[in-house]
């Protein structure tokens, strides 16, 4: 039975830290923007704007975690 290929990181610790920080900043922006939209009483459909910063936050987190 063949074993799974070895996974190697293609970025160093500095690159992972940068991606994680970018993800955390994007998440903080998402939380602040979401709170502002809710507090401002905007229509719920405007909360779809949160999809972009949340996507960037997820990318930063998962790329840092998976070392890619």
Secondary structure, DSSP 8 states (H G I E B T S, - for coil): ---------SS-HHHHHHHHHHHHHHHHHHHHHHHHHHHTT--GGGGGGHHHHHHHHHHHHHHHHHT-
